[in-house]
Amino acid sequence: MSLVIIFILMGIYFGPGAGGPGGAGAVPWQIQRLDRTKSQVCTANRRSLASNVLMAQMDGPMTTDRMQNLISRSAKCPADGTYYFVGETVYCTKHEEIPRFSDFLGI
């Protein structure tokens, strides 16, 4: 009887979709967890970039060259999103909608 239970558990672990040697890929909950983790890392990276920009502004006016230098040295979105600044807020193309200009005008 215990041998049957072992084979059932092995079938679950190594079966299709389990990601094991016989599996076809990751289980959906693993994919969701990975996506959520990437989103959380992206949020932390954007906060860090915004803080770095504020600290750089204390040293003097923010020029385009200084901004590009900060962005190139900062951490990137783990989901290959692109960071955009709108005012002092950093947005990511993969994890949130970038506000349109008309949103600021109330149109």
C-alpha positions in Angstrom: 0.0 0.0 0.0 2.8 2.4 0.9 4.4 1.7 -2.5 1.2 2.8 -4.3 1.2 6.1 -2.3 4.8 6.7 -3.2 4.0 6.2 -6.9 1.1 8.5 -6.7 3.2 11.2 -5.1 5.9 10.8 -7.7 3.3 11.1 -10.4 2.1 14.3 -8.9 5.6 15.7 -8.5 7.1 14.6 -11.8 3.9 14.6 -13.9 3.0 17.0 -16.7 3.0 20.6 -15.8 5.0 20.0 -12.6 8.2 21.4 -13.9 10.1 18.3 -13.0 12.0 16.0 -15.4 8.8 14.8 -17.0 7.0 18.1 -16.6 6.0 20.5 -19.3 6.7 23.7 -17.3 6.0 25.7 -14.2 2.8 25.3 -12.2 0.4 28.3 -12.7 0.8 29.4 -9.0 4.6 29.4 -9.4 4.2 31.7 -12.4 1.9 34.0 -10.5 4.3 34.1 -7.6 7.2 34.9 -9.9 5.2 37.7 -11.6 4.2 39.2 -8.2 7.9 39.1 -7.1 9.0 40.9 -10.2 6.4 43.5 -9.6 7.5 44.0 -6.0 11.2 44.3 -7.1 10.2 46.8 -9.8 8.4 48.9 -7.2 11.5 48.9 -5.0 13.7 49.8 -7.9 11.4 52.7 -8.9 11.4 54.1 -5.4 15.2 53.8 -5.2 15.5 55.6 -8.6 13.2 58.4 -7.5 15.2 58.8 -4.2 18.4 59.0 -6.2 17.0 61.7 -8.4 15.9 63.7 -5.4 19.3 63.5 -3.9 21.0 64.4 -7.1 18.7 67.5 -7.4 20.2 68.7 -4.1 23.6 68.8 -5.8 22.4 71.1 -8.5 19.9 71.4 -11.4 19.0 68.1 -13.1 20.2 68.1 -16.7 19.3 65.5 -19.3 22.8 64.1 -19.1 22.6 63.7 -15.3 19.2 62.1 -15.6 20.4 59.6 -18.2 23.4 58.8 -16.1 21.2 58.1 -13.1 18.9 55.9 -15.1 21.7 53.9 -16.7 23.3 53.3 -13.3 20.1 52.3 -11.6 18.5 48.9 -11.3 16.3 47.8 -14.2 12.8 46.3 -14.2 13.1 42.5 -13.8 10.3 42.1 -16.4 12.1 44.2 -19.0 9.9 47.2 -18.5 11.0 50.8 -19.3 11.1 53.4 -16.6 9.6 56.9 -17.3 9.5 60.0 -15.2 6.3 62.1 -14.9 7.1 64.9 -12.5 8.9 63.2 -9.6 7.1 59.9 -10.0 8.7 56.9 -11.8 6.4 54.7 -13.9 7.1 51.3 -15.5 5.7 50.2 -18.8 5.2 46.6 -17.6 3.7 47.2 -14.1 1.5 50.2 -14.3 -0.2 52.5 -16.8 1.7 55.7 -17.6 -0.6 58.7 -17.2 -1.5 60.5 -20.4 -1.0 64.3 -20.7 -4.8 64.8 -20.7 -5.0 63.2 -17.3 -3.2 66.2 -15.8 -5.5 68.6 -17.6 -8.7 66.9 -16.3 -10.0 66.2 -19.8 
